[in-house]
């Protein structure tokens, strides 16, 4: 396949626990999204470079990347690597800032950029379910970490002798009339009730709360949530791009 190079752009790469999401940005506009297996990280970045002229790159990872692979990536693109020490446009009040995940940092930057001077709760429904809160004075206050949707399904199978391994499925009713349906009801509705409950708790304490739902399961869950939310599966990538712009401008 012959590629035609386009305008000079930035590349944001989010290496998750199960897959990689990469996005090409022209300033703050997402031009193209790529989703692929973690094993294809290096080859896929090379493929993107055939299509686009990358000015700068930024990479965050919650998975382990070998030094060899990281070195090879740096040889082809000048990547800014996100860590807990990177400069960000918010105040981090976390008691252990060095342990704050790079994915959660990027989400808070996106929240600050998209909803300035607002109380924002970001719910990231991926491998893990995370809640992160930034107040209207741009102070990151913390949040919560819990098992994600697929992890809950897997744990029922792995930690019992007879419960089956099931794929994610919306329950038919709130009463499960078979073992499979009972699992769907328990896992999916349990997660939905948890999210609704956490949002309700924040709403009681913080006025004018803005809630953002993101992550791999965002679209599936947003259709079933009663709360008023902004659903954006690529919120983290926007945050990475903003971190890149913020650091390059300093």
C-alpha positions in Angstrom: 0.0 0.0 0.0 1.3 3.4 -0.9 0.9 6.2 1.6 0.8 9.9 1.0 2.4 11.9 3.8 0.2 14.6 5.2 0.7 17.7 7.4 3.2 17.7 10.3 1.4 16.4 13.3 1.7 15.1 16.8 1.4 11.5 17.9 -0.2 10.4 21.2 0.3 6.8 22.3 -1.5 5.1 25.2 -0.2 1.7 26.1 -2.8 0.0 28.2 -2.9 -3.4 29.9 -4.4 -5.2 26.9 -4.1 -2.9 23.9 -2.6 0.2 22.5 -4.5 3.3 21.4 -2.6 5.9 19.3 -3.9 9.1 17.8 -2.6 11.6 15.3 -3.3 15.2 16.3 -3.1 18.4 14.3 -2.9 20.9 17.1 -5.9 19.9 19.3 -7.9 18.1 16.6 -7.8 14.3 16.4 -7.1 13.3 12.8 -6.9 9.5 13.0 -7.2 6.9 15.6 -5.4 3.5 15.7 -6.1 0.6 18.1 -3.9 -2.5 18.1 -2.3 -5.2 20.2 0.7 -4.3 22.5 2.9 -6.7 20.6 2.6 -4.5 17.5 3.7 -1.3 19.2 6.9 -0.7 17.3 5.7 -2.0 13.9 2.5 0.1 14.1 4.4 3.3 14.9 6.6 2.7 11.9 3.4 2.2 9.8 2.0 5.5 11.1 5.2 7.3 10.2 4.8 6.2 6.6 1.5 8.0 6.5 2.2 11.1 8.6 5.1 13.4 9.2 5.3 13.3 13.0 6.8 16.5 14.7 6.6 15.2 18.3 5.3 12.2 20.1 4.1 11.5 23.6 3.8 8.0 25.2 2.2 6.8 28.4 2.1 3.2 29.5 0.6 1.3 32.4 2.1 -1.9 30.9 5.8 -2.9 30.9 7.8 -1.8 27.9 11.3 -3.2 27.5 14.2 -0.8 27.4 15.1 -2.2 23.9 11.7 -1.4 22.5 11.6 2.0 24.1 15.0 2.8 22.6 13.9 1.7 19.2 10.8 3.9 19.5 12.9 6.9 20.5 15.1 6.4 17.4 12.2 6.9 15.1 10.1 9.5 17.0 11.1 12.0 19.7 8.8 10.8 22.4 8.0 12.6 25.6 7.5 9.8 28.2 4.8 10.6 30.7 5.7 10.0 34.3 4.6 11.2 37.7 7.3 13.9 37.4 6.1 15.5 34.2 4.8 19.1 34.4 1.0 19.4 34.2 -1.4 22.4 34.3 -3.0 21.3 37.6 -2.0 21.0 41.3 -1.5 17.5 42.4 -2.6 17.1 46.0 -2.3 13.2 46.0 -0.6 12.0 49.2 1.6 9.8 47.1 2.1 11.7 43.8 4.9 9.4 42.7 2.4 6.5 42.6 -0.3 8.2 40.6 -0.8 6.3 37.3 0.2 8.1 34.1 -3.2 7.3 32.6 -4.9 9.1 35.5 -2.6 12.1 35.1 -3.5 12.4 31.4 -7.2 12.2 32.1 -7.0 15.0 34.6 -5.2 17.2 32.1 -7.9 16.5 29.6 -10.6 17.4 32.2 -8.8 20.7 33.0 -8.5 21.6 29.3 -12.1 20.6 28.3 -13.9 21.9 31.4 -11.8 24.7 33.0 -13.0 26.1 36.4 -15.4 23.2 36.9 -15.6 20.3 39.3 -15.0 17.3 37.1 -15.2 13.6 37.9 -13.7 11.3 35.3 -14.8 7.7 35.2 -12.5 5.4 33.3 -14.1 2.1 32.5 -11.3 -0.1 31.2 -9.3 -3.0 32.6 -9.7 -1.3 35.9 -12.6 1.1 36.9 -11.1 4.3 38.1 -12.6 7.5 39.5 -10.6 10.7 39.4 -11.7 14.1 40.6 -10.3 17.6 39.9 -12.0 20.6 41.5 -12.8 24.0 39.9 -9.5 25.5 41.3 -7.6 22.9 39.3 -6.6 20.8 42.3 -6.4 17.0 41.7 -8.0 15.5 44.8 -7.8 11.8 44.1 -10.4 9.1 43.5 -10.8 5.4 43.5 -9.6 2.2 41.8 -11.7 -0.9 41.4 -11.9 -4.0 39.1 -13.2 -3.3 35.6 -16.0 -5.1 33.7 -14.0 -7.9 32.1 -12.0 -8.4 35.3 -15.2 -9.0 37.2 -16.4 -11.6 34.7 -13.0 -13.3 34.7 -12.7 -13.4 38.5 -16.0 -15.3 38.9 -14.7 -18.0 36.6 -11.1 -18.1 37.9 -12.0 -18.1 41.6 -14.8 -20.7 41.4 -15.0 -24.3 40.3 -18.1 -24.2 38.2 -19.1 -20.7 37.1 -18.5 -20.3 33.4 -16.3 -17.8 31.5 -18.7 -15.4 29.7 -18.4 -12.5 27.4 -19.8 -9.1 28.3 -23.5 -8.9 27.7 -26.2 -6.5 28.7 -28.7 -8.3 31.1 -32.2 -8.9 29.8 -33.8 -8.1 33.2 -32.7 -7.2 36.7 -33.6 -10.8 37.8 -31.4 -13.5 36.3 -33.3 -16.7 35.6 -30.3 -18.8 34.7 -26.7 -19.0 35.9 -25.4 -17.1 32.8 -28.0 -14.4 33.1 -27.4 -14.1 36.8 -23.8 -13.4 36.2 -24.6 -10.8 33.6 -27.1 -9.2 36.0 -24.6 -9.3 38.9 -21.6 -8.0 37.0 -23.1 -5.4 34.7 -25.8 -4.1 37.0 -23.4 -4.2 39.9 -20.9 -2.0 38.0 -23.6 0.4 36.9 -25.0 0.7 40.4 -21.4 1.3 41.7 -20.8 4.1 39.1 -24.2 5.7 39.8 -23.6 5.5 43.5 -20.2 7.2 43.3 -21.5 9.9 41.0 -24.4 10.6 43.5 -21.9 10.8 46.4 -19.8 13.4 44.5 -22.9 15.4 43.4 -24.0 15.7 47.1 -20.7 17.3 48.0 -19.7 19.2 44.9 -22.1 21.5 43.1 -22.3 21.7 39.3 -20.4 18.5 38.9 -19.4 17.5 35.4 -19.0 13.7 34.8 -16.9 12.2 32.0 -17.1 8.5 31.1 -14.2 7.1 29.1 -12.3 3.9 28.5 -12.9 0.8 26.5 -16.3 0.0 28.0 -17.6 3.6 28.0 -19.9 3.2 25.0 -21.4 0.0 26.4 -22.0 1.5 29.8 -23.2 5.0 28.8 -26.3 3.5 27.1 -27.4 2.1 30.5 -26.4 4.8 32.9 -29.1 7.2 34.2 -26.7 10.0 35.2 -26.0 12.9 32.8 -22.5 12.3 31.5 -20.1 13.1 28.7 -18.9 9.9 27.0 -15.6 10.1 25.2 -13.6 6.9 24.7 -10.5 8.9 23.6 -10.4 11.3 26.5 -7.0 10.1 27.6 -5.5 10.6 24.2 -6.7 14.2 24.2 -5.0 14.6 27.6 -1.7 13.2 26.3 -1.8 15.6 23.4 -2.4 18.5 25.8 0.5 17.4 28.0 2.7 17.4 24.9 1.6 20.9 23.9 1.9 22.2 27.5 5.5 20.9 27.9 6.7 22.0 24.4 5.4 25.5 25.0 7.5 25.9 28.2 
